[in-house]
Amino acid sequence: MTAPHATARDASDDVPAPAPKAPAGPGDPRPVSEAHTESGEPEERTQEARAAQRELVAHTPGFIFDEAASFGGSLVGGAQHGVSAGGSARDVFMGGKTEIHHHGTASASAAHTSGEIPRQRLDALAGVFVEGPAFAAALTRLRDERVLVLAGAHSTGRHAAALMLLHRLGVPSVHALSAETGPANLGAQLSAPGGHVLRDLPLSRNRPLRDTHLYAARDRLAKTDGYLVVTVENSPFLLGVAPSSWEPPKAATVLRAHLADLRKDPAGPEGAGGPATTEAAGTTGVAGATGTARDIDGLLALGPVHDFLARGAHRPSEVARFAVEVARYDGGEEAAARLADFGHAAVEQQCREWLCDPEATLRDKAFLISLAVFDQAPYVLAAELADKLYVHFQRLQHPEQPPEIPVFGLPAETRLERAWADGEVRVEETAWGSVPQFTAYFKKENTPRLLLAEVWTGHPSARPALVAWLKELARDSRPVVRTRAAAATALLARADLPSAMELLIDGWAVSKAFGPRVTAANTLTLAQFLDTPVVLRLLTQWCTDSHWGRRWTAIRAFGLLTPLRPDLAGPALSALAARARAGGSNETEANNLVDSTALLLSVGARRGEMLSELVRLLHHDTPSVRALALGAFVRACDNAEEGALVEWYADTGMYEEDSARDLATLWRTALGDRGHTRGALYAVHTWVHLAERRADVSQALELLLPALVVTADDQKRLSHELLNLRAPDGGPRPPVADRLLGRLLPSTAATSDPSRS
């Protein structure tokens, strides 16, 4: 599975060369594959800017584009929205375990880890519990067999289901067994009559749950008229045991149940005679906060509520907390904003709980962070690189111990369930073609960015390990890994730009190796794409920085950025022209400038504006800027890829008077400029060959060519090139060249080519 992303090449040779074209002639501005550079800058293999831009878009995670389209926020009216402030004393069922959240000064009893569970807690849970699809079948099995193993995904309310299974049996009491209970001594703990629940029994290869353990427990329960439910995650270590699968109910059904419970409980959780046990967080005086009881159907029809339910899977605990906010809705703008923002705040809360959970191992947390970086990427990448991050965490926390990584561990499905993530086989495009890959992703789309921001700003002690890991990813030979490192760092920069610049981006920018500099350019491109403050000014300053690496990074970043942010084409051209105006660029930097400026002409609606700006630079600027404008124009023309300048001209540009005039001016100037004639003629070849395949391009060229002929030399140059043009495979001159010659020489027939006779 990892082969499509693996390679043994050196990191400095980590980008495939662009597809070969015809050999470059003197004055040909096409990018060279290698170049000697100024002192201190290594000889390296470069990557064409167009290829770099395609690579960036192909491997940037979707949550970056979603984030740029709509920034989420956890502050509305200056208030933080999550589990509501005020007197809250309901338990929050987090699926695999119950967490008692106490807010304000209210006092409540601690969680029961052993002994009898209070009846009022069970009654309160019964008031809001919603049966899952397999609940009835599980209840029948428990009644018949006395012992039931309930297996389900993490954070889906399986513990609440276990309590309700026993409650529905009508047992006189329910006892919570100690978390220290193991499979071998399970029967010894079942001395009391009634129901028993063992929550999240940890299993492993050396500690499986066997059918013999359940037989012994059943014999003991038969003597005491007892029942037992054991909850576990989906596990391969159930030997001879047929578990009952737990699936949570639909979120809308859970929300309706909680709203009904909140309407009938005006005194809040304390009014029930003690702390309530539900899959929710509640507040005191909910009915008082909302006034009269509202129609539940009307609340469920609210736009923010509909949007929340439509966003996919929700944990029961999250739905319960959302119900509190819905019940408090009073029709005002602030209440509506709280509802709209709840999903964001809930994910933030979940990220904090994951990272602060003392029961989660460093390896678990490393996997969460790696999955955030490689969301919507092959699972093997997230798992492989998570172990590398785990090594950095071990070295940071236990420097005296050698790092150890378990060779075998939990299956992918279990790890993804714990991370509230999912996976499916998708076809991934690789350098070797389309390959099926098992792709992993968080169920909540905003989890990756919120988790990364929480790690970076909420846990600064983890930064040394995270920084070392990201630097390692930036040196990886796989483009997807480097691009994901850049995307993650862009999010870190949006959360704390000074630290990201100091610890990561600047070091990459001044690196002698090509890979880290690409990562720096990608990072700043994506950071500006996310509207991170100061980045645009920084890129402009770096274009004329004293260090060649920073200049290279900024120049490349402007080329990558403009197709993503067309509104920045003007500032980008100004910055690139300022670098050319300053002079002193070596061959590599000059080529980088031309490459990036050419990309400005790939921006759809702005192409006409950019052509006008290039014409202005021709007439009102220095020779170096003039050379940049012509070189960029020629390189943009010498491109037949989808969406290239020639396609735009045939589709749109030829019908716009100003654009058609400016394009003809640039063509005439480039063809007549000694330094660019050869490259411009190569670009003519590109357009003619494309015209052979596309009628609209042929028509556009027939209208354009007469505008390129002002002098006899212009006519001689173009007619000679068309007369000697050959097909790409070396065959005879294509027929379209004859038609174009007819436009250039309307009074005479095209000169016959002996090879066509």
Summary of the structure (lengths in Angstrom):
residues: 757
radius of gyration: 33.2
end to end distance: 55.3
largest distance: 112.4
contacts: 2540
relative contact order: 0.09
helix: 57%
strand: 9%
